[in-house]
Amino acid sequence: PQFFTLYGLESLDALTSQAYRRLLDNPTEWSRRMRTAFRGFMRLCCHRAASAGGGLGGWLLATVVSEAADFDSTAWRSWLMGLFDDPAVVAAHMLRTDPGIPEVPFNVGGDTLDFPRAGAILIESYSGTALAESRQRIEAAFTLLGAGDAARNTTLYRLTYALDRSSATRW
């Protein structure tokens, strides 16, 4: 997908609340029109399996993974920490999908992508060039770790905008 939006929630319970459900089921006219413009839409609601590093990278390598990715294994945890051998990596996250969160109840424009839905890996960097240069090595590691499908699903994104909680509550 061309665009990537990440929401950090205190709890995924917000996504099953009555208030959120009302919002999805009764969109504004603007939301209704906007949804038809979505292309390649995918939504994963995940718990953080592991994170390392800190700060906010201006670039992100994102990939979705299948059930084959065992983020609890020593091999995956070692790989996560090994990413920091690359000085351009500022943070990395392994996310596991929560199957209890239902899909969005609305249709979007274009086809719905068929993609692995078990989780995601996010790798942040201050340099798009450095992250692009590391991409082949990262994708090769996915195959070695038994998640070869992840190598076919990587996308590089540039940060456009970040909004924190205090800024959001002002509106």
Buried (B, 14 or more C-beta within 10 A) or exposed (E): BEEBEEEEEEEEEEBBEEEEEEEEEEEEEEEEEEBEEBEBBBEBBBEEBBEBBEEEBBBBBBBBBBEBBEBEEEEBBEBBEEBBEBEBBBBBBBBBBBEEBEEBEBEBEEEEEEBBBBBBBBBBBBBBEBBEEBBEEBBEBBEEBBBBBBBEBBEBBEBEEEEEEEEEEEE
